[in-house]
Amino acid sequence: MTSSEVDEQFRALADPTRRAILIRVWSQKVAAGEIANHFAISRPAVSRHLRVLRESVQVHVSGTTRYYRADRNALGSLRVHFEAFWETGLPRRLPFISSTLS
């Protein structure tokens, strides 16, 4: 995963609605319409959120229905990058943190 791909995924997860969508599709396939029913925003707005999450979800099309499920492998890669940044990058950039982590 490149640095720009990691940045794109973190930007996608920065939005609370997108995080809530990921929680909804974490353990099961959910139809786009079902996802939209759980939010007080328009269906086109939910579709835009799902497009932004394209690297974090798997899409299965059956007829005219799109089903979404979290792509745990993609999100696991993001976790690895975050942990590496936290362990090595952040303390170097913010010296006061390394003294509090010790």
Summary of the structure (lengths in Angstrom):
residues: 102
radius of gyration: 16.5
end to end distance: 29.8
largest distance: 56.8
contacts: 257
relative contact order: 0.14
helix: 64%
strand: 14%
